[in-house]
């Protein structure tokens, strides 16, 4: 689909989006006709993401690929509001049976968690003529808005703290820090790099799952490097492996003083979108002669299993 790589495709897509505003059905019909007029073959099997102009989706994809946290999680699209039932970690498991002995009944209490996608967005206005001319400023806005939204989603997943317009908490995404499904490991405020490395290895081994990643505060990673002992060096250089696909991921969303690192099984965290993910939309505001550009995502997230994450906390110095 060579047409989708052109500036003309991006311009026509934006023009139609402005013309039909929030009427999704009319917009999609008009955009499909524009593709047909350009000589593109559209079938029922074509995915919606396959017919987006490259210059519209490229900044979003680049932001996803570059974000150290967001890029590690598996994304699920077109999710709907609903409930998940979570089974507690079973310490006993299946039992053997001795002849003529009484069998032991095991009770399981499931936890229900309701998940409803809600919007995270970033809105920016530009003078309409500036927008029409394009250039570096417009390109910066198109790059920056999805990057900001993706970072806020990553923050919501790891530590929370994202706020709505009225100051209330954004709760559609359940943060791993503070989640009752996550284990905790209290570390002393004063510790060596060697002790930190051994604590990480211990938590990897006790976290449920096989696709585990360690998200570590940038200043905690420096703590490992500064340790300089043989164990820490072997750990950092990969001679001692985590048995994890994603390995160690540095992020400034975590703070060494409160949560030096988090271990999470990536397969056990649902990060779902109502739609095709992060979108960048445009709308002309006639009363202001302004162009409103918005990146947004309707998102929800949660751990799916008890014990599928371990959060390191720091004990009060005493």
Buried (B, 14 or more C-beta within 10 A) or exposed (E): BEBBEBEEBBBBBBBBBBEBEEEEEEBBEBBBEBBEEBEBEBEEEBEEEEBBBBBBBBBBBEBBEEBBBBBBBEBEEEBEEEEBEBEEEEEEEEEEEEEEEEEEEEEEEEEEBEBBBBBBBBEBBBEBEBBEEEEEEBEEBBBBBBBBBBBBBBBBBBBBEBEEEEEEEBBBBBBBBEBEBBBEBEBEEEBBBBBBBBBBBEBBEEBBBEBBBBBBBBBBBBBBEEBEBEBBBEBBEEEBEBEBEBEBBBBEBBBBEEBBBBBBBBBBBBBBBBBBBBBBBBBBEEEEEBBBBBBBBBBBBBBBBBBBBBBBEBEEEE
